[in-house]
Amino acid sequence: MYGKIIVNTIDSQPGVTSVTFHDKIAANGGDQWIDRYGIIKANANEILSSAVIPARTNAVSAGTVRIGVGCSVTVQGDWRIV
């Protein structure tokens, strides 16, 4: 089962050049940015469910990444770990 991603929904407006999120953006209860201005992105370091990166899809992970017991990552597109 995949986790829930909570995001704010915005509608584009003519002349608007920036967006301010008033609520924290989280995935499975973990904050996605750990600083006030969204510069430092956070991510977990262990993959706990199997995942497929589809063809024609770019994916990126940062830091040390471990794949949990019984889990797999199938890469059909491109996955970069930086």
One Martini backbone bead per residue (centre of mass of N, CA, C, O) as a GRO file, in nm:
protein
   82
    1MET     BB    1   0.098   0.035   0.021
    2TYR     BB    2   0.048   0.365  -0.023
    3GLY     BB    3   0.098   0.669   0.065
    4LYS     BB    4   0.005   0.981   0.169
    5ILE     BB    5  -0.036   1.291  -0.001
    6ILE     BB    6  -0.008   1.625   0.113
    7VAL     BB    7  -0.159   1.907  -0.052
    8ASN     BB    8  -0.181   2.203  -0.197
    9THR     BB    9  -0.420   2.381  -0.379
   10ILE     BB   10  -0.382   2.558  -0.691
   11ASP     BB   11  -0.453   2.847  -0.878
   12SER     BB   12  -0.400   3.009  -1.145
   13GLN     BB   13  -0.279   3.352  -1.188
   14PRO     BB   14  -0.259   3.638  -1.315
   15GLY     BB   15   0.063   3.767  -1.213
   16VAL     BB   16   0.160   3.521  -1.060
   17THR     BB   17   0.501   3.436  -0.915
   18SER     BB   18   0.396   3.309  -0.638
   19VAL     BB   19   0.391   3.074  -0.358
   20THR     BB   20   0.201   3.016  -0.056
   21PHE     BB   21   0.229   2.804   0.212
   22HIS     BB   22   0.030   2.748   0.510
   23ASP     BB   23   0.101   2.452   0.506
   24LYS     BB   24   0.231   2.169   0.555
   25ILE     BB   25   0.432   1.941   0.378
   26ALA     BB   26   0.340   1.591   0.356
   27ALA     BB   27   0.462   1.244   0.400
   28ASN     BB   28   0.361   1.027   0.613
   29GLY     BB   29   0.418   1.271   0.840
   30GLY     BB   30   0.657   1.401   0.678
   31ASP     BB   31   0.838   1.653   0.629
   32GLN     BB   32   0.962   1.809   0.327
   33TRP     BB   33   1.054   2.060   0.496
   34ILE     BB   34   1.299   2.197   0.747
   35ASP     BB   35   1.243   2.483   0.659
   36ARG     BB   36   1.080   2.789   0.615
   37TYR     BB   37   1.164   2.819   0.275
   38GLY     BB   38   1.220   2.541   0.109
   39ILE     BB   39   1.537   2.442   0.082
   40ILE     BB   40   1.519   2.191   0.280
   41LYS     BB   41   1.499   1.871   0.190
   42ALA     BB   42   1.314   1.586   0.288
   43ASN     BB   43   1.399   1.230   0.347
   44ALA     BB   44   1.397   0.924   0.357
   45ASN     BB   45   1.622   0.613   0.382
   46GLU     BB   46   1.371   0.405   0.339
   47ILE     BB   47   1.225   0.152   0.156
   48LEU     BB   48   0.886   0.011   0.247
   49SER     BB   49   0.802  -0.023  -0.062
   50SER     BB   50   0.717  -0.105  -0.353
   51ALA     BB   51   0.845   0.016  -0.677
   52VAL     BB   52   0.775   0.207  -0.983
   53ILE     BB   53   0.958   0.340  -1.255
   54PRO     BB   54   0.851   0.461  -1.521
   55ALA     BB   55   0.855   0.523  -1.821
   56ARG     BB   56   0.937   0.849  -1.880
   57THR     BB   57   1.074   0.881  -1.583
   58ASN     BB   58   1.183   1.099  -1.333
   59ALA     BB   59   1.397   1.024  -1.054
   60VAL     BB   60   1.467   1.124  -0.702
   61SER     BB   61   1.731   1.090  -0.462
   62ALA     BB   62   1.869   1.143  -0.128
   63GLY     BB   63   2.123   0.991  -0.023
   64THR     BB   64   2.086   0.732   0.164
   65VAL     BB   65   1.956   0.419   0.027
   66ARG     BB   66   1.721   0.183   0.138
   67ILE     BB   67   1.599  -0.147   0.095
   68GLY     BB   68   1.367  -0.322   0.215
   69VAL     BB   69   1.244  -0.597   0.325
   70GLY     BB   70   1.068  -0.723   0.045
   71CYS     BB   71   1.163  -0.499  -0.142
   72SER     BB   72   1.128  -0.297  -0.450
   73VAL     BB   73   1.294  -0.150  -0.745
   74THR     BB   74   1.163  -0.056  -1.056
   75VAL     BB   75   1.350   0.047  -1.348
   76GLN     BB   76   1.226   0.210  -1.650
   77GLY     BB   77   1.356   0.468  -1.617
   78ASP     BB   78   1.485   0.728  -1.412
   79TRP     BB   79   1.741   0.711  -1.142
   80ARG     BB   80   1.855   0.938  -0.897
   81ILE     BB   81   2.133   0.945  -0.666
   82VAL     BB   82   2.262   1.226  -0.453
   0.00000   0.00000   0.00000
